[in-house]
Amino acid sequence: MGFWKSWFTSDSAATARTTPMEEKALEVLGDRAENASRIFFSTDREIDLYELEELCDAVGWARRPLRKVKKAIEHSFLVVSMWEQRGERRRLIGFSRATSDHAFNATIWDVVIHPNFQGKGLGKALMRHMIKKLRNEDISNITLFADPHVVDFYRTLGFMPDPEGIKGMFWYPD
């Protein structure tokens, strides 16, 4: 188990726990030492915005003004990025952030995993890391908005439609 624990480390160098599914998913990232990559999380907000834009482009998201993306990151309660380290090369492969009232509620935004790393359990690992960090801050109500094609992904993580049937409402400028 020690080998697998080394795959997931936080920015404080503390080892995060992985589930057997995450361990299995990481196996496919390289099984020979010279070809292996290490995946780690960071909560450092110093993210290269152009690298983040490339990640979002890779999944087909619409471009957003970088000054607004920077502001959103700066004003988020939690920012988690996921990196692949292969030798000396470090690459942004995942990102998510959450806003919060700092007491009861948080909303997760901008969950993205590079297409080359999708289907390997890394999206689940990123979300579990986000939830763990939010719960460590005593946040008890975690929400998110999901496009229809990813609703089942979030259900596997325990998210559900509002059990009280309250429908979200939105206001958009004309």
C-alpha positions as CSV (number, residue, x, y, z in Angstrom):
1,M,0.0,0.0,0.0
2,G,2.9,2.4,0.6
3,F,3.7,2.6,-3.1
4,W,0.1,3.7,-3.9
5,K,0.0,6.3,-1.1
6,S,2.9,8.1,-2.8
7,W,0.7,8.8,-5.9
8,F,-1.6,11.1,-4.1
9,T,0.0,13.8,-2.0
10,S,-1.3,17.2,-1.0
11,D,0.5,20.5,-1.2
12,S,1.6,20.1,2.4
13,A,3.3,16.8,1.4
14,A,0.8,14.9,3.6
15,T,-0.4,11.7,2.0
16,A,-4.1,11.6,1.1
17,R,-6.0,8.3,1.3
18,T,-7.0,6.6,-1.9
19,T,-9.7,4.1,-2.5
20,P,-9.0,0.8,-4.3
21,M,-10.8,2.3,-7.3
22,E,-8.4,5.3,-7.4
23,E,-5.4,2.9,-6.9
24,K,-6.6,0.8,-9.9
25,A,-7.1,3.9,-11.9
26,L,-3.6,5.2,-11.2
27,E,-2.1,1.9,-12.3
28,V,-2.7,2.8,-15.9
29,L,-0.7,6.0,-15.6
30,G,2.6,4.1,-15.9
31,D,3.8,0.8,-14.4
32,R,7.5,1.1,-15.2
33,A,9.5,3.3,-12.9
34,E,11.1,5.3,-15.7
35,N,7.7,5.9,-17.4
36,A,5.6,6.4,-14.2
37,S,3.9,9.6,-13.4
38,R,2.9,10.9,-10.0
39,I,-0.4,12.6,-9.5
40,F,-0.8,15.2,-6.8
41,F,-3.2,17.9,-5.5
42,S,-2.4,21.5,-4.7
43,T,-4.4,24.2,-3.1
44,D,-2.0,26.9,-4.2
45,R,-3.9,29.6,-6.1
46,E,-0.9,30.6,-8.2
47,I,-2.1,28.8,-11.3
48,D,-0.9,29.8,-14.7
49,L,-4.1,31.1,-16.3
50,Y,-3.0,30.2,-19.8
51,E,-2.4,26.6,-18.7
52,L,-5.8,26.5,-17.1
53,E,-7.3,28.0,-20.3
54,E,-5.6,25.2,-22.3
55,L,-7.1,22.6,-19.9
56,C,-10.6,24.1,-20.4
57,D,-10.1,24.3,-24.2
58,A,-9.2,20.6,-24.2
59,V,-12.6,19.7,-22.8
60,G,-14.4,22.1,-25.1
61,W,-15.5,24.8,-22.6
62,A,-16.2,28.3,-23.9
63,R,-13.4,30.7,-23.3
64,R,-13.8,33.2,-20.5
65,P,-11.9,36.4,-20.0
66,L,-8.7,35.6,-18.1
67,R,-9.1,38.6,-15.8
68,K,-12.5,37.2,-14.6
69,V,-11.1,33.7,-14.2
70,K,-8.3,35.2,-12.1
71,K,-10.8,37.1,-10.0
72,A,-13.0,34.0,-9.5
73,I,-10.0,32.0,-8.3
74,E,-8.9,34.8,-5.9
75,H,-12.4,35.0,-4.4
76,S,-13.0,31.3,-4.1
77,F,-13.2,29.6,-0.7
78,L,-11.2,26.6,-2.0
79,V,-9.2,26.0,-5.1
80,V,-7.8,22.5,-5.9
81,S,-5.7,21.7,-8.9
82,M,-4.5,18.3,-9.9
83,W,-1.1,17.8,-11.5
84,E,0.8,15.1,-13.3
85,Q,4.5,15.0,-12.5
86,R,6.5,12.9,-15.0
87,G,10.2,13.4,-14.4
88,E,10.9,17.1,-14.2
89,R,7.7,17.9,-16.2
90,R,4.6,19.1,-14.3
91,R,1.3,19.4,-16.1
92,L,-2.1,20.7,-15.0
93,I,-4.6,17.9,-15.6
94,G,-7.5,18.8,-13.3
95,F,-9.0,21.8,-11.6
96,S,-12.0,22.7,-9.4
97,R,-13.0,25.4,-7.0
98,A,-15.7,26.2,-4.4
99,T,-17.3,29.3,-3.1
100,S,-18.8,29.4,0.4
101,D,-20.4,31.4,3.1
102,H,-17.6,30.1,5.4
103,A,-20.1,28.5,7.8
104,F,-22.7,26.2,6.3
105,N,-22.7,26.1,2.5
106,A,-20.3,25.7,-0.4
107,T,-20.9,25.3,-4.1
108,I,-18.4,23.5,-6.3
109,W,-17.6,25.1,-9.7
110,D,-15.4,24.4,-12.7
111,V,-14.7,20.7,-12.3
112,V,-12.5,19.8,-15.2
113,I,-10.2,16.8,-16.0
114,H,-8.1,16.7,-19.1
115,P,-9.6,14.3,-21.6
116,N,-6.4,12.1,-21.7
117,F,-7.0,11.5,-18.0
118,Q,-10.7,10.9,-17.9
119,G,-12.2,7.5,-17.2
120,K,-9.3,6.6,-14.9
121,G,-10.9,7.6,-11.5
122,L,-9.1,10.9,-11.3
123,G,-12.3,13.0,-11.5
124,K,-13.7,11.1,-8.5
125,A,-10.4,11.5,-6.7
126,L,-10.5,15.3,-7.3
127,M,-14.1,15.5,-6.1
128,R,-13.4,13.4,-3.0
129,H,-10.5,15.7,-2.2
130,M,-12.7,18.7,-2.6
131,I,-15.4,17.2,-0.4
132,K,-12.9,16.2,2.2
133,K,-11.3,19.7,2.3
134,L,-14.8,21.3,2.6
135,R,-15.9,18.9,5.3
136,N,-12.7,19.6,7.2
137,E,-13.8,23.3,7.3
138,D,-17.1,22.1,8.8
139,I,-19.1,22.8,5.7
140,S,-22.2,20.6,5.8
141,N,-24.1,21.6,2.7
142,I,-22.2,21.1,-0.6
143,T,-23.9,21.9,-3.9
144,L,-23.0,22.0,-7.5
145,F,-24.5,22.5,-10.9
146,A,-24.1,19.7,-13.4
147,D,-24.6,19.5,-17.1
148,P,-27.0,16.6,-18.0
149,H,-24.3,14.4,-19.4
150,V,-22.3,14.3,-16.1
151,V,-25.2,14.0,-13.6
152,D,-24.6,10.2,-13.2
153,F,-20.9,10.9,-12.4
154,Y,-21.9,13.1,-9.5
155,R,-24.6,10.7,-8.3
156,T,-21.8,8.0,-7.9
157,L,-20.2,10.5,-5.5
158,G,-23.4,10.9,-3.4
159,F,-24.8,14.0,-5.0
160,M,-28.6,14.0,-5.6
161,P,-31.2,16.3,-6.8
162,D,-32.6,18.5,-4.0
163,P,-34.5,16.0,-1.8
164,E,-37.0,18.7,-0.8
165,G,-37.8,19.4,-4.5
166,I,-36.7,23.0,-4.4
167,K,-35.9,24.2,-7.9
168,G,-33.0,26.5,-8.4
169,M,-33.8,29.9,-9.9
170,F,-31.5,32.0,-12.1
171,W,-31.4,35.6,-13.2
172,Y,-29.4,36.5,-16.3
173,P,-29.0,39.9,-17.8
174,D,-30.8,40.6,-21.1
